[in-house]
Amino acid sequence: MAEIKPTQKVLVMTGLIFVNDFRVRNVLDALTKDFGNISMKSEIIPFTHTTYYNKEMGDKLLRQWCVFDDLVNPDVLADLKHRTNRIESSFVNENKRRKVNIDPGLITLSNLVLASTKDFSHRIYIGKGIYAEVTLIYKNKGFRPLAWTYPDHQEKIVLDFFEKAREILKNRLGNQFSV
């Protein structure tokens, strides 16, 4: 019988997509209250790879990723998605449409996992109405996209950002685990 080992701690991250005139500081404050201090924020970049959110949120959307300080167990992912959905619902316009989309995920030494409410062939149900998707894998000293990885998660600036976050995780874990 295989020995069950302690779970490796991970870092929480969020991907934000928001309307151009949105005060992103407001949602960052809400996320900080819920998830703890932010250790890293990416640059804010235009969100141009899809029009998926345009009907609800409009065009000229912006994108930013955040990584939080606290190390957590990876079994929190479904709860993180419920918490981000609650935060999203507090930032709506007069027509009850979102001003921000928040996608939570986990940075591990071996991958980046995102939470979703939508099932698909490459997603695994993890409970509470939430699915997990391995979006990037760490291989050959860098994060690598998969066939289903969103185009904005394949950009060099984004891969570099997540590799820096992985280095923070690796340093914080020390010699506990290796990948």
NORCORKA-V119875 format. One record per residue. N is the residue number from 0. PHI is phi in whole degrees, 0 to 359 (none if undefined). OMEGA is omega in whole degrees, -180 to 180 (NA if undefined). D_FIRST is the distance of its C-alpha to the first C-alpha in whole Angstrom. Layout:
N:PHI:OMEGA:D_FIRST
N:PHI:OMEGA:D_FIRST
//
This chain:
0:none:179:0
1:288:179:4
2:278:176:6
3:277:-176:9
4:252:177:12
5:300:180:16
6:282:176:18
7:287:178:21
8:289:-177:24
9:224:175:26
10:256:175:30
11:273:174:32
12:228:172:34
13:226:171:37
14:254:-179:39
15:248:169:43
16:236:-173:45
17:215:-179:48
18:289:-172:52
19:302:-176:55
20:266:-179:56
21:281:176:53
22:276:-175:53
23:301:178:50
24:304:-180:50
25:297:180:50
26:287:177:46
27:296:176:45
28:297:179:47
29:295:179:45
30:295:179:41
31:297:178:42
32:298:-176:42
33:273:-171:39
34:248:-177:37
35:99:-176:39
36:295:176:40
37:272:179:41
38:266:-179:40
39:214:170:41
40:230:175:43
41:281:170:44
42:297:171:47
43:274:-178:49
44:234:175:49
45:296:176:50
46:261:-170:48
47:237:-171:49
48:278:180:47
49:206:175:47
50:255:-175:49
51:309:-175:46
52:267:-173:47
53:298:-178:51
54:299:-179:52
55:277:-169:51
56:252:-177:51
57:94:180:54
58:258:-177:54
59:58:179:54
60:280:180:51
61:240:-174:49
62:226:174:46
63:205:176:44
64:242:178:41
65:228:175:40
66:236:-176:37
67:257:-175:36
68:295:-169:36
69:291:171:33
70:277:-177:29
71:227:171:27
72:281:-176:24
73:291:-179:23
74:285:180:23
75:271:-171:27
76:302:-180:28
77:298:178:29
78:297:178:31
79:300:-179:32
80:295:177:34
81:296:180:35
82:293:179:37
83:291:176:38
84:298:178:40
85:296:179:41
86:295:178:43
87:306:-175:44
88:293:177:46
89:271:179:48
90:238:179:49
91:238:178:51
92:273:-178:55
93:298:178:58
94:265:180:56
95:66:176:53
96:262:-177:51
97:296:170:49
98:261:-178:50
99:215:171:47
100:249:-179:43
101:239:177:40
102:250:179:37
103:276:177:34
104:200:-179:31
105:233:173:29
106:257:177:29
107:244:176:26
108:291:-176:26
109:249:-179:25
110:194:170:27
111:241:-177:29
112:243:177:28
113:251:175:31
114:261:179:31
115:214:172:33
116:267:-176:34
117:253:177:35
118:281:173:32
119:199:-173:32
120:301:-177:30
121:258:-180:29
122:248:-179:28
123:246:177:25
124:288:-179:26
125:243:177:24
126:105:176:26
127:59:179:30
128:79:-173:31
129:240:177:30
130:245:177:29
131:247:180:27
132:229:170:28
133:287:-174:27
134:261:177:31
135:226:172:31
136:243:178:28
137:265:-175:28
138:208:179:29
139:53:174:31
140:65:176:32
141:190:174:33
142:286:-179:33
143:235:177:33
144:284:176:34
145:247:-176:32
146:304:-176:34
147:259:-177:34
148:298:179:35
149:302:-178:38
150:304:-179:41
151:291:176:42
152:277:179:38
153:259:-178:39
154:291:-178:42
155:303:-180:42
156:300:-179:43
157:284:178:40
158:300:178:38
159:298:179:39
160:300:-179:39
161:290:176:36
162:292:175:35
163:295:178:37
164:296:178:35
165:298:178:32
166:298:176:33
167:299:178:34
168:300:-179:30
169:301:179:29
170:295:-180:32
171:288:178:31
172:283:-179:27
173:64:-178:28
174:267:180:26
175:302:-175:23
176:223:175:22
177:220:177:23
178:221:NA:23
//
